[in-house]
Amino acid sequence: MAMSRTLHLGLLFALLCAAVSSCISPPDYPDAPRIKFKELEVVRLPRSDPREQAIDSDTITISFEDGDGDLGLNPTDNMAPYNDVSVNGKQTNPNYFNYYIQAQLKNRNGQFVDYILDGSNGEVGQYNGRFPRLTTEATKEGPLKGNLRYNLGLSLGTPFNPGDEIRFRISIRDRALNLSNEIFTESYVVKP
């Protein structure tokens, strides 16, 4: 009798689990990625020689949601529209990258403005990068949610000096060339 009752309870539990799992539907994210700022971690790397410039290692963590999960590029993704088009050592194809990062410097008026390394507005890719595919090619694309960590090493003195307050503007692009929203990191003051 006890075994029959246990079997009935087990079957009831299995049916209940099946009913609950059939009610769970995948999240409904838009096909264009959406991102949010999570964290900026700044670490001063030790110098082996006191005459060397100090380097800050900035690690930026963002969260993302993407409806069709087509985020990231393989190293072999180098054909149009992702192809490498460099002129005089400068990348001119914005689609080569999928992680866009623009440093901003707080000016005397207390406003953050884009900081361009050599002053040539329109240069593509001074800090931009590529992150790898987040799913395998064999994986069926579907909603995807997670975090991306991006590490950026900044030499002090060029371009930033102690006392400068900086932050970063970030967006990402998926393989269908949908661009995410733009976000800003928190700011920090460069230490001597």
N, C-alpha and C positions, 0 to 999 in steps of 0.2 A: 504494500500500500504506500509506504513512504517513498519507494523508488518510483512508483507511478506518479506520485505528487511532484517529486523532483523533476521528472521528465516533463510533466505538464508545465511546471514553472519555467523550465529551461526553454521549452518551445514558445511559451508566451513571451519570455525575455527576448528570444531571437526574432520573433515577429515584431515586437516593439522596436528593436534596434533597426530592423529593415525598414519599418515605417518611418522612423525618424530620419534615417539616412536618405531616403527617397525624397524627403521634403527639403533637404539642403540643396540649394542651387548655387552655381558658381557666381562669384561677385560680378557685378556689372560695371566695369571700368570703361572709360572711353578708349578708343584706339590710339589717340595721341597720349603720350606719357604725361603723368602728373607727378610733380616732385614737391617735397617739403624739406626744409633744413632741419637737421637733427643735432649736429655737433661739429665744432671746430676745435681741434687739439693742436696746440703749438708747442713744439719741443725744440730747444736750442741744442744743436748738435755740437759735441766737443771739438775743439780745434786741436790738431796735432802740432801746429806751429802758431805761436801768437801773432805772427805777421799775416796769417791767412785771414780772409774775410770770414766772419761768422755766418753760419747758415741756420735758418729756421726750417724745421720740417713741419709743414702744415698738413694735417690730415683732416679732410672734410668728409663728413658722413651725411648723406641725404637719403630719404626714403623715396620709393617710387611705386606707382601703380600703372599698369599698362593693360588695356583690354585684350589685345591679341598677342602679347608676350614676345613681340619681335624686337627685343632689345639686344644690343651688342653686335660686334663685328668680329669675324674670324680674321686671323692674320692674312688669309688668302683672299679676303674681300678687298681687292684692289682694282677692280674693273669699275667702269662708270656705273653708277654715279659716285662711287666711293674712292675713285682712283686718286693717286698721289700726283698733284699738279704743282710742282715747285718752280718758282721763278727767282733766280738769284738766292736760292736757299730758303725762300719764304713760301709757305704753303698758300696757294691761291684758291683752292677748292674747299669751301666750307663743309661740304659733305664728306670729306676725308675723315673728319672728326665726328664723334658722337657724344662727347662730353665737352661743353663749352664753359670756359671759366675766364672771367674778366676781373682783373684786380682793380680796386677802386681806392683812391687816396682821399682822405679828408682834407679839404682846402682851408684857407684862412677864414672863409665865411661859414665854416662848419658843415659844408655840404660835401658828400662823396662824389667824386668825378672819376671817370675811367682813366686809368693810368696806362699809357702806351709807352713801351720801352724806348723806342727810338723816335717817338714823335710822329711817326707816319700813320695818320688815321687810315683805317681800312686794312691794316695788316691783319692777315688771318692767322690765328693760332699761336699767339705768344705763350699762352699757358694751356691751350686746349689739348685734349688727348682722346684716346680710344679705349673703351673698355670692351672686354671679350663678350662673345655671345653668352647669354645667361641660360639658354636652353640648347640642347643638342639639335642638330638638323633633323634627326629622326623623331624628335619630340613633337607631338601635335601642339601647335600654337594655341594658347588660350590665356585667360587672365593671369597676370603675374604681379606679385607684390614682394617687395624686399627692400634692402639697403644697399647702397653703393658707397664704398670708401675710396677716396681719391687722395693720393699723396703728392704734395707739391713742395719742392725744396726751393727756398728763396735765399739768395745770397744778400747779405746786408751791405749797404754802401752802394750797390747797384742791384736793383733799382731803388731800394728803400733804405732810409736812414733811421738811426735810433730816434725815437720820439714821434715818428710818422704813425698815424692811425690808419689802418687799412682794413678792408673787407673784400669779399668776392661776390660777384654776380654769376649765377650758374644756371644752365639749362642743359637738357640732353635731347638727343634725336634718335628715333628708332629707324629700323632698316627701310621702312616705307617713307622715310624722310619727314615724318611728323615731328614737329618741334614741341617740346614741353613748355610749360609755363616757366617764367624766370623767378628765381628766388635769390635772396641775399643771405650771406652768412652773418653771424655777429661780427663785430669789429674787434681789433686788438691793437695795442700800441707796441711798436717794435722796441725791444729792449736793447741797450748798448752791448 
